[in-house]
Amino acid sequence: MMKKAALYLLSFLLLIGPPAHGSRSIHFMPDWQAKIDPWVQEKVYQGEAEILVLLTEQADLSEASLLTDKPAKGAFVYQQLTKTAARTQQPLLLYLESMRIEHRPFWIANMVWVRAGQDVVQQLARRQDVARISANPAVHQEIMPTNPAADTLLQQEAAIEWNLVKVRAPEVWTAGFSGQNVVIAGQDTGYQWDHLALKASYRGWDGASADHNYSWHDAIHPPSGGGTCGTDSPLPCDDHGHGTHTMGIMVGDDGSGNQVGMAPGARWIGCRNMDRGIGTPATYAECYQWFIAPTDLNGNNPRPDLAPDVINNSWSCLVSEGCTDPNILLTVVENVRMAGILTVHAASNVGPSCSTVNSPAAIYEDSFSVGATDSSDNIASFSSRGPVVIDGSYRLKPDVSAPGVLIRSSIPTYSGTYAYLSGTSMASPHVAGLAALMISADSGLSGQVDQIERLISRNTLPRITTQSCGGIPGVQIPNNTYGWGRIDSWLAVTNFDIRLSASSSFTQPGGLITYTLVITQRYPSTVTNVHIADRIPDNSTFVSASQPYMMNGDMIIWSLPIMEPGGVHNVQLTVQVPPAGMWVIRNLDYGVISDQTSFSPLVDANLVFVAENFYFFPFAPRH
């Protein structure tokens, strides 16, 4: 993938040549003070503070990538995470219990929440089984206010909202896909489950009675909880309104004209991670943990088979609020993804400057981050821009954009009220809802996070800007303002899926590279006059291609008269690289089109490195 290309290129350029004789790996163990986040050091100097203690050993989930079935992925990840925590946390927990220190263990990442003072923090940092001590600050969310000019419209039925029409969701409904057989989740300020726009699609409602086990979790525990929801609420509750609004954008439909949600046929579950709009890294992590294996209302009998397909996250862990460790939730998000769950994140609302996507969890590679656009498809001024610099990655963000200005959706004042809100918090639920539409149209996408992200990214309305961020021109696609562009539901659901792979990532001068293109037909009916194209990469020479083919200049074209829904077709192109020198061969101009579908271009350029006698050190796996 393009996200990984820079890593491979860096490895190739820096590490060419044989290793030095007698070389050995050197591991630098930080002293105990270096383990403590500066925010923690400051707070515990003043008294007790909430902290997250990350243990040295973390679960190895790499085998999950070999599993293709989502339930199997979820079960494996749950088992590995819980086994690792049970095996390694016991000495630390015994110490905390012996000292009568308030604590709560987690397994979503191998960590423990602790309330402690300076002496205890220093003792914890000296332990060899402790890798890092991070802050657990109370984070006030950057929630945009209701637009006063729209107040007179709050009770009016708007039928299908403009934002849904803009991203072409109704066209997908007409084709028969509304999110059915998909579970969509949200962690937010809570949810009014019996709002008329949400009740019918709540997983805990069977049409006659409600059972909130496995469909609701409250991560707000004593001594927090001064709002109307209290703590450990056994009923879905929203003491702010933000959560009910975001869930409405995902699934909302009251059956009487208020169609505010992307995937009204999906079922939803929810977790409350904020107390009156204030959350902490621990509450965010607890909701993630519950989503991997939902439990009953007592927190018992976990069921990874009831995990959602996608989670919306309309919140940020702001540095200004104390999230000074950018990687505080990195392992958590990575583990959720390994369970086959797509995590969609609001990019945050601190634009328009560059590098304002700067807070967890939107900054992570494994988070699918979303910017906000208006009704004219222009980026909102408040929408945060990339690249991500806070962790030193210079990662391109957001990934895509979606409507996020004056979005009408449900609010919990009464059972049938609505309001207009703006923010990337309103944009990300569109993408979560789109994922539900895609899975309902193709159940094989369930658990295939990479493929879902690729299809959404490739099938957008490309958007450009005069703003250049991180050295990437705003006229380039993707860019650090819109990402790949504004989402298009119809294209994401129906366009061809095209994958390109090379026979090797490295080759000698004069060597051959064989590219394989795999085309999957995803349109709901037969398509005709299918044309697959791949341009011969620069600095390479054509050798052969799958028959029959046509060559038009440096473009190789394969044609098929028809393809049935679900049909798969493979073609190959073989090229030869130059006989001498160092090269990076980029196959970056390929795609497919038919009479019924739009042109489906590439998502990621495939890179092959050419050199004599190269040697490279493999990178550690991401997970």
CORRAHU-V696653 format. One record per residue. NEAR is the number of other ideal C-beta (glycine too) atoms within 12 Angstrom. Layout:
near->[NEAR/NEAR]
This chain:
near->[27/27/29/22/24/24/26/29/26/19/23/28/17/16/23/21/17/13/14/9/6/5/12/8/8/6/6/7/13/17/11/20/16/17/31/37/34/19/30/41/25/18/28/30/17/12/15/20/32/37/45/49/45/43/33/22/25/31/36/23/35/19/18/37/24/14/22/18/19/37/24/24/35/37/28/33/42/38/25/32/43/26/19/29/29/17/20/30/37/18/20/35/27/15/24/28/17/13/19/11/27/21/29/29/31/40/36/47/45/39/47/43/37/39/29/33/24/23/16/32/38/23/25/38/33/21/26/17/27/37/31/33/43/46/40/44/34/26/36/24/38/32/33/33/19/27/20/12/12/22/18/11/21/26/18/18/22/27/17/26/37/24/43/43/24/32/45/33/49/27/25/40/31/17/25/18/37/37/39/24/22/42/42/56/49/56/52/51/45/46/54/42/40/27/42/29/44/49/33/27/43/39/33/33/23/14/11/7/11/21/21/31/25/33/37/43/45/41/40/40/26/13/13/28/24/14/23/20/34/22/23/23/31/23/27/40/37/42/31/36/39/46/52/49/47/60/56/55/59/61/53/52/40/29/18/15/19/33/34/51/50/59/49/40/32/44/36/54/45/49/45/50/51/47/37/29/31/31/45/40/49/42/45/48/44/38/46/50/45/43/51/49/35/37/30/21/23/14/22/14/15/28/24/35/22/31/39/50/48/54/51/57/53/55/52/43/51/35/28/19/27/32/40/30/33/31/32/43/50/39/40/46/44/34/45/50/42/44/47/41/53/49/50/53/49/57/56/52/39/30/35/25/21/28/33/39/49/37/46/46/50/51/44/38/34/38/45/48/53/57/59/51/44/27/23/15/30/25/41/40/26/31/50/48/43/42/34/38/26/33/28/13/25/24/35/40/50/52/50/54/54/59/52/51/36/33/48/40/52/47/39/36/19/18/19/28/30/40/37/37/41/35/45/56/53/52/57/55/56/57/59/52/58/57/52/53/52/49/42/38/39/34/19/21/36/34/37/31/38/28/31/42/39/35/42/48/42/40/40/43/32/29/34/26/32/14/28/19/36/27/16/27/17/26/16/23/30/40/36/44/49/47/51/43/36/47/54/39/45/34/37/50/44/35/39/44/41/41/32/41/23/35/22/20/25/31/31/23/23/20/28/25/40/29/42/26/36/23/37/33/32/39/34/24/20/20/32/19/18/33/32/42/35/41/29/33/35/19/24/34/21/23/19/20/27/25/12/14/25/18/18/15/12/20/22/34/29/32/26/29/17/19/32/20/23/21/24/20/30/22/34/27/41/28/36/26/38/24/16/14/16/24/31/31/36/30/37/25/23/40/33/40/28/32/18/25/34/25/22/38/31/34/38/30/29/37/33/38/34/35/29/22/13/25/18/23/19/12/15/11/16/24/30]
